[in-house]
Amino acid sequence: MTQKAKTYMLPTAMISGSLCGYLFPQFTTYWASHLASILIFAMLLVTYCKINFTELRVKPVHIALLSIQILGGLAIFGLLYLWDPIIAEGTFICIFCPTATAAPVITGMLGGRISTLVTYSLLSNMAVALLSPVIFSFMGVHADISFIDSFATICAKVLPLLILPLGIALLLQQCFPKAYLALRDRQSLSFYMWAISLFLVVGKAVTFIIEQGREAIPFELAIALLSLLVCVGQFYLGRKIGKRYGDKISGAQGLGQKNTVLAIWLSLTYLSPIASIGPASYIIWQNSINSYQLYLKEKRSSEKV
């Protein structure tokens, strides 16, 4: 595929996914539920085969990003709670939500350090798994859910996608070097799988928003706008922090790209259902930003040729 075609693939996937979600909601929801996680798993496996495993260590940049994710989310929730609790919840979850399991894919495409992002992704998801039951119980929502049950459910959703591809990549590197090298030298596969998963996830997000009904429109608009603001803000802050530590791409992706599938589940489980519009909208915003960044990178690359 030509560089020009790849440049427009992600925006095309988003637009066509939106149309499919609107016209064929059941089809989109079915395939997004059954295929998206498989694609993410495969993308991570290909991406992890590019990692130098000796570089996986916690660094000051990880602590700085995690502080914004946890403390920043709580601060924004406190401020917006004075305006409206539902809007506060929908915005909070967009900040508190951990890094997307597929974030290393985009980081690699943009030229960032995958090992830095993988380390933060593991750290970010574990922090949410441990802290979310405590934080949501203090918010007074669904307090009847036990710590053990919520912890186990979150871990069951997050950890297999994170740990198994990493373990398989390490196994291939040690025991099946030919297979490992074959995947390492075919990093472009992750780009095409990402485009397919983007089509499905965006379509599911559009279907989800439509199903909320007209009475939720004022809250949806407010939450969607605030999710846009925090999305841009997190990419900006992550980039600034990452630049300070010599890796602005990984910093931006670590803080800006979120595990929105997990965020929607957290919203429906612990918060008001309308709050899930936040992460549902965030899917559009974060992928629009990433599509634009990939467009600029491909444009610069084509100009050098």
Secondary structure, DSSP 8 states (H G I E B T S, - for coil): --HHHHHTHHHHHHHHHHHHHHH-HHHHHHHHHHHHHHHHHHHHHHHHTT--GGG----HHHHHHHHIIIIIHHHHHHHHHTT-HHHHHHHHHHHHS-B-TTHHHHHHHHT--HHHHHHHHHHHHHHHHHHHHHHHHHHTSSTTS-HHHHHHHHHHHHHHHHHHHHHHHHHHHHH-HHHHHHHHT-THHHHHHHHHHHHHHHHHHHHHHHTT-GGGHHHHHHHHHHHHHHHHHHHHHHHHHHHHTT-HHHHHHHHHSB-HHHHHHHHHHHS-GGGGHHHHHHHHHHHHHHHHHHHHHHHHHHHH-
